[in-house]
Structure formats: structure tokens, C-alpha cells
């Protein structure tokens, strides 16, 4: 399911090449970790400790949900205070956070859980960026809300709390131009909802936080079910997975998926001599699979490429295997094999110099061309 806070419109010529940008959010699917916790911990000092790059912005404790944790059983749908466990959108992990509750957690009236991430590069002034977040309402949630917030922070010193360390996290000298709000209620408990934003940077933003920065009194909430009793609390609890932030126009979308258009999957990386790619690279491919399902009249040509290392015969086979692995992954996401033609191009079409490591890395790639369905 896909919803957009703003409609993104692009104008492209019939035949061109899209160079997809790097994701400015490191570890966007929460797959990279520092070991594995033995339980789902609610200790704010440790709950996000295991997730590489991410941390809690204040005293509220986001939850790290990974298949390596004994308490977490996605396949069997093991019940917990969260409700039936959902499968990750991709990979083996996601996070969960309380964005609204009428219960006084830790004595707090406006208890919130807010994750924080340092971006891979500082946002540039007046440059327009697009952000995507995949989100799902936990099955046992009592409420949904209509004001999910994202805020871009220049410095951690901006982050302060009111009353105690568990209340709403309020960026000091709140700049309304750095606050994004998704105003539609997110109520789906069975599938992931993709929400998106456009953001014009003020310049100097280095961090992103998300959650609900509005007081209970001002939060627009809707009751999903009767208030729970016993260990289940009256809350709105969201799962978060697979995030993306890049300059506008550099994210593959249905607006540039047209016959004759081609693009490089810049976020699917290969090591020298290898045709394997890791779970952190699934976002581009999942996005491509979703778009192909929306446009069944189109097929794709998947072209694998290599750098200059190795002989011509080896590189031709290696490039074919890279294209084949991409096709196999798309098949696992429900795309028919017959809709994907694969080619191994070897090293004959470099897009960067093979004299530098950076250039070689760019040449080890897979390129997609949109073609008419046969």
C-alpha cells in the first residue's frame, strides 16, 4: 500500500538514464546491529544500543525487533504486548515505537518514543529532498493518529524535553519549516503503508527524528478498538522499516518508469569478483517490484556489468550472474520470470574510470531498462 503526503510530479524525456542517488539514511532497514539482545528490552539505555547508527533521542525506549531475539517469532506470529508479530517489510528487522498513549507510562502524561539517526551528509540549503518511510500499525493498538511527525535537526543540542526524560521531545526554538507532518491516519495492521514527504532544506541539517511531537491534547487520535485491560496498554504503536532520503528526482518512482527509460541500481553494490548483494540493498529492488506490479504492461531488461578486473570470459559470466541474482530476488517478490530479460555485459560499458577504486565500484553494477511487454 502506498500513500503520499504530496504528489510528486516529474517531467522526463522518452529515453534517458536515471542515476539513482545514495540513501542519506544509514542502516535504513535496521538490519546492521551490534550483537543481538537476549530479550525485547524496554530499558531506554539499551533498547536501541544494538542497532547500528540509531539511538533513542530521549528517555523513551523504542523497541528493536529482530529474528535473532528469542522473544521475536515473525513466522509463528508469537503474541506479546505488541500484538501479533509482523514480518519485516524486508530483511530480518524493524523497530517499534509508542507515538501516543492515554496511560501514564513512567508517570508521564505525554509519553513518547522517538528514534534519532545521523544522516550520511549534511543537507544543502534550498535543495529539495524526498523522504519515504514504511510504517504499520501494531495489531493490538487501541488508537491510530493523524499527525506522524518528522523533524530535521542541525545539532543534538536542539533536543530538549519537558517535565522529564520520557515526555514529548521538543526541538528548542522549534522551526516550523523543518517539521514534516503526515496527516492521514495510518490504520493498516496487515500490510506496510509507504508514506512520503517533500522537504526543502534550510541548510545544515545533520539528524532526523520521527514520532509524535504534539501533546496528547493536540494529537488527532482515532479509536481502533476498545481500551485493553491487563498488560495491554491504551496506546498507538507503530512498526517502522525501510526508510529512504535523497534529493528529489533521484528516487525510482512510477513517474519515471516508462518504455525506453533506463537507470542504474546505485544502491545494489557488488564486491570485486562477486555476484552477491546483501539485505541492505533490498530497498531499490522492492521499490522496483512494487512499480512493476502497478504496470504489468511493461517488462524490464536487467543488464549486469563488471569492472576491468579479470578476463573477458570471466567478466561476461560474472555480469550475467549479477543480473540473474537480481531477477531471482524480483521473482521472490512476485514478479514473473518471463517479464525479465537478463544480459551479461561484462566490462565493455564502463560508466566511470577503472583506474580508481571508486570508479571500479561504480562499474560493478546492474542496470535496468524498461521495455514493452511481449
C-alpha positions as a printed Julia matrix, in Angstrom:
374×3 Matrix{Float64}:
   0.0     0.0     0.0
   1.34    3.46   -0.84
   0.2     6.87    0.3
   1.86   10.19   -0.36
   1.69   13.36    1.66
   2.44   15.27   -1.55
   2.11   14.27   -5.19
   5.5    14.16   -6.87
   5.48   15.24  -10.5
   8.42   14.8   -12.83
   8.98   15.56  -16.49
  11.36   13.29  -18.39
  12.26   12.72  -21.99
  11.4     9.41  -23.56
  14.93    7.98  -23.49
  17.34    8.89  -20.7
  19.36    7.41  -17.9
  18.49    7.9   -14.23
  21.4     7.84  -11.84
  19.79    6.85   -8.56
  21.25    8.6    -5.52
  22.66    7.1    -2.38
  20.29    6.84    0.57
  21.22    9.56    3.09
  19.87    7.42    5.95
  22.42    4.8     7.08
  21.08    1.39    8.11
  17.6     2.33    6.79
  16.13   -1.14    7.39
  17.7    -1.65   10.85
  19.5    -4.8     9.68
  23.0    -3.85   10.85
  23.43   -4.47   14.57
  25.93   -4.66   17.42
  25.21   -8.22   18.56
  21.75   -9.46   19.46
  19.76   -8.66   22.62
  18.51  -11.66   24.61
  15.05  -10.12   25.03
  13.0    -7.2    23.81
  14.2    -4.69   26.36
  12.38   -1.55   27.43
  15.43   -0.03   29.07
  15.98    3.2    27.11
  19.73    2.9    27.65
  19.89   -0.45   25.86
  16.81   -0.83   23.63
  18.46    0.82   20.62
  22.03    0.13   21.68
  22.16   -2.92   19.41
  21.01   -1.06   16.26
  23.96    0.36   14.36
  23.76    4.15   13.72
  20.4     4.57   15.51
  19.69    5.77   19.06
  16.86    7.0    21.26
  16.51   10.77   21.06
  15.49   10.97   24.73
  14.28    8.76   27.59
  11.53    6.95   25.68
  12.59    3.42   24.71
  12.0     2.4    21.08
  11.97   -1.38   20.61
  14.35   -3.33   18.38
  12.66   -6.33   16.77
  14.97   -8.83   15.05
  14.63  -12.52   14.27
  17.75  -13.21   16.36
  15.84  -12.28   19.57
  14.19  -15.31   21.25
  11.05  -13.25   22.05
  10.55  -12.43   18.38
   8.97  -15.05   16.14
   7.66  -13.4    12.98
   6.71  -16.63   11.19
   4.59  -18.03   14.03
   3.12  -14.68   14.93
   4.07  -15.03   18.59
   1.96  -12.76   20.77
   3.42  -10.12   23.04
   2.37   -6.74   24.39
   2.74   -5.54   20.78
   0.17   -7.95   19.41
   0.84  -10.5    16.69
   4.35  -10.0    15.35
   4.51   -8.76   11.78
   7.06   -9.94    9.25
   9.61   -7.24    8.37
   8.93   -5.49    5.09
  12.38   -6.71    4.02
  15.21   -8.47    5.79
  15.01   -9.6     9.41
  14.42   -6.48   11.48
  12.45   -3.32   12.16
  11.78   -1.02   15.13
   8.63   -0.18   17.09
   7.63    2.97   18.93
   4.8     4.37   21.04
   3.56    7.62   19.47
   0.51    8.18   21.67
  -0.95    6.79   24.88
  -3.58    7.8    27.43
  -1.79    5.79   30.08
   0.84    7.4    32.31
   3.97    5.48   31.31
   6.7     6.22   33.87
   4.41    8.89   35.33
   4.47   10.81   32.06
   1.3    12.41   30.67
   2.67   12.69   27.12
   4.93    9.64   26.9
   6.68    9.28   23.52
   9.34    7.08   21.89
  11.5     8.89   19.33
  14.37    7.38   17.29
  17.24    9.52   16.03
  19.65    8.99   13.13
  22.65   10.98   11.93
  22.48   11.47    8.16
  25.38   10.44    5.93
  25.78   14.03    4.75
  24.59   17.49    5.74
  21.52   18.72    3.86
  22.17   21.63    1.48
  20.28   24.9     1.71
  17.26   25.23   -0.63
  17.77   21.74   -2.06
  14.54   19.72   -2.21
  14.65   16.21   -0.75
  12.17   13.35   -0.77
  11.69   11.05    2.21
   9.92    7.68    2.34
   9.04    5.68    5.45
   7.32    2.29    5.59
   5.02    2.04    8.58
   2.49   -0.38   10.06
   0.08   -0.14   13.0
   0.66   -2.86   15.62
  -2.34   -5.24   15.78
  -3.11   -4.59   19.46
  -3.0    -0.81   19.18
  -6.01    0.91   20.71
  -5.55    4.09   18.68
  -4.24    5.44   15.4
  -3.12    9.05   14.99
  -3.29   11.62   12.19
  -0.09   13.51   12.91
   3.04   11.43   12.41
   5.96   13.87   12.52
   9.47   14.03   11.08
  11.89   16.76   12.13
  15.33   17.59   10.73
  17.82   18.64   13.39
  21.06   20.58   12.89
  22.62   19.7    16.24
  21.72   17.36   19.1
  21.83   20.36   21.42
  18.5    21.38   19.91
  16.81   18.41   21.54
  15.23   19.09   24.93
  12.4    17.53   26.92
   9.68   18.94   29.08
   8.99   17.74   32.63
  11.09   14.58   32.46
  13.1    12.41   30.08
  10.06   10.43   28.85
   7.76   13.26   27.78
   7.46   14.82   24.34
  10.81   15.66   22.84
  10.65   19.3    21.78
  13.33   20.72   19.5
  14.38   24.02   21.04
  13.41   27.12   19.09
  11.07   24.93   17.01
  11.47   25.79   13.33
   8.17   25.03   11.59
   9.96   24.78    8.24
  11.92   21.75    9.48
   8.82   19.88   10.71
   7.01   17.46    8.38
   3.59   16.05    9.28
   1.74   13.14    7.69
  -1.9    13.97    8.35
  -3.74   10.84    7.17
  -4.47    8.16    9.79
  -2.28    5.08    9.4
  -4.54    2.18   10.34
  -3.35   -0.87    8.36
  -2.26   -3.72   10.64
  -1.8    -6.32    7.89
   0.34   -4.53    5.3
   3.02   -1.87    5.25
   1.97    1.67    4.32
   4.53    3.76    2.46
   4.3     7.43    3.41
   6.31   10.13    1.67
   7.27   13.77    2.1
   8.97   16.57    0.19
  11.34   18.77    2.2
  13.21   21.96    1.22
  16.32   22.06    3.42
  17.16   25.12    5.47
  20.81   24.08    5.25
  22.96   22.43    7.89
  20.58   19.64    8.95
  22.54   16.6    10.17
  19.96   14.48   12.04
  16.45   13.14   11.6
  13.97   12.3    14.35
  10.45   10.92   13.95
   7.38   10.12   16.0
   4.73   12.39   17.51
   5.92   15.76   18.81
   2.41   17.0    19.62
   0.86   16.86   23.1
  -1.97   14.43   23.83
  -4.34   17.37   24.0
  -3.47   18.42   20.42
  -2.96   14.93   18.92
  -5.69   13.84   16.49
  -6.4    10.25   17.51
  -8.97    7.67   16.42
 -10.06    4.68   18.5
  -9.39    1.39   16.7
 -10.66   -0.95   19.41
 -11.86   -0.87   22.97
  -9.26    0.07   25.54
  -7.29   -3.0    26.56
  -7.12   -4.28   30.11
  -4.41   -6.2    31.88
  -0.87   -5.96   30.43
  -2.01   -4.33   27.19
  -1.96   -0.55   27.34
  -4.14    2.05   25.6
  -1.62    3.23   23.03
  -0.85    3.87   19.36
   2.21    1.79   18.49
   3.83    1.8    15.04
   6.34   -0.52   13.38
   8.92    1.24   11.15
  11.01   -0.35    8.37
  12.87    0.62    5.18
  13.42    4.39    5.07
  14.8     6.47    2.22
  16.07   10.04    1.91
  17.57   11.54   -1.26
  17.41   14.62   -3.45
  14.14   14.98   -5.31
  14.0    13.19   -8.64
  16.67   10.61   -7.78
  14.34    8.04   -6.26
  12.85    5.5    -8.66
   9.09    6.08   -8.92
   6.18    5.3   -11.2
   6.69    8.74  -12.74
   9.95    7.72  -14.44
   9.06    4.08  -15.15
   8.43    4.45  -18.88
   9.37    2.5   -22.0
  12.89    3.37  -23.14
  13.98    4.75  -19.76
  16.97    3.14  -18.08
  18.54    3.51  -14.67
  21.37    2.13  -12.58
  20.59    0.48   -9.25
  23.25    2.52   -7.44
  22.27    1.06   -4.09
  22.84   -2.54   -5.16
  26.58   -2.93   -4.63
  28.88   -5.81   -5.58
  32.33   -6.69   -4.34
  35.06   -7.47   -6.88
  34.51  -10.93   -8.35
  31.17  -11.43   -6.57
  27.57  -11.61   -7.79
  26.08  -11.43   -4.28
  24.38   -8.42   -2.68
  23.22   -8.07    0.91
  19.89   -7.29    2.61
  20.76   -3.61    2.99
  20.34   -3.3    -0.8
  16.78   -4.63   -0.97
  15.01   -1.27   -0.91
  15.67   -0.39   -4.57
  14.59   -3.85   -5.66
  11.45   -3.89   -3.51
  10.54   -0.49   -4.91
  11.08   -1.77   -8.46
   8.93   -4.85   -7.77
   6.09   -2.68   -6.43
   6.19   -0.47   -9.53
   6.25   -3.46  -11.91
   3.1    -4.8   -10.27
   1.42   -1.44  -10.9
   2.46   -1.5   -14.59
   2.0    -5.09  -15.87
   2.11   -3.85  -19.47
   5.85   -3.17  -19.07
   8.74   -5.63  -18.86
  12.35   -4.96  -17.96
  15.78   -5.8   -19.27
  18.31   -6.47  -16.48
  21.91   -5.87  -17.55
  24.81   -6.9   -15.35
  28.2    -5.13  -15.58
  31.72   -5.58  -14.15
  34.9    -3.6   -13.72
  38.12   -4.43  -15.67
  39.41   -6.97  -13.13
  39.54  -10.5   -14.59
  39.47  -11.74  -18.16
  36.68  -11.16  -20.65
  35.13  -14.64  -20.36
  35.04  -14.48  -16.56
  33.55  -10.98  -16.54
  30.84  -11.88  -19.03
  29.71  -14.77  -16.81
  30.03  -12.69  -13.62
  27.9    -9.9   -15.07
  25.3   -12.43  -16.18
  25.2   -13.91  -12.67
  24.66  -10.43  -11.18
  21.7    -9.85  -13.47
  20.41  -13.35  -12.69
  20.56  -12.76   -8.94
  18.61   -9.53   -9.29
  16.0   -11.36  -11.35
  15.77  -14.12   -8.74
  15.15  -11.6    -6.0
  12.41   -9.88   -8.02
  10.87  -13.32   -8.66
  10.75  -13.86   -4.88
   8.72  -10.63   -4.69
   6.09  -11.92   -7.11
   7.4   -10.74  -10.5
   7.06  -13.36  -13.25
  10.33  -14.61  -14.68
   9.01  -14.13  -18.21
   8.79  -10.37  -17.63
  12.53  -10.03  -17.04
  15.21  -10.49  -19.7
  18.76  -10.78  -18.37
  22.04   -9.93  -20.11
  25.68  -10.15  -19.06
  27.54   -7.17  -20.49
  30.95   -7.86  -18.98
  33.23   -4.83  -18.71
  32.55   -3.29  -22.13
  30.33   -0.4   -20.94
  32.05    1.37  -18.01
  30.38    4.48  -16.55
  33.49    5.54  -14.59
  37.27    5.14  -14.75
  38.64    1.69  -13.98
  41.87    3.29  -12.73
  40.43    4.15   -9.3
  38.68    2.03   -6.66
  35.76    4.45   -6.63
  35.36    4.14  -10.39
  35.59    0.35  -10.3
  32.89    0.25   -7.63
  30.55    2.26   -9.86
  31.21   -0.07  -12.81
  30.25   -3.15  -10.77
  26.55   -2.57  -11.24
  23.18   -3.69  -12.56
  21.25   -1.52  -14.98
  17.51   -1.72  -15.71
  15.81   -0.77  -18.97
  12.02   -0.54  -19.27
  10.67   -2.33  -22.35
   7.25   -3.14  -23.75
   5.72   -6.43  -22.6
   5.88   -9.11  -25.26
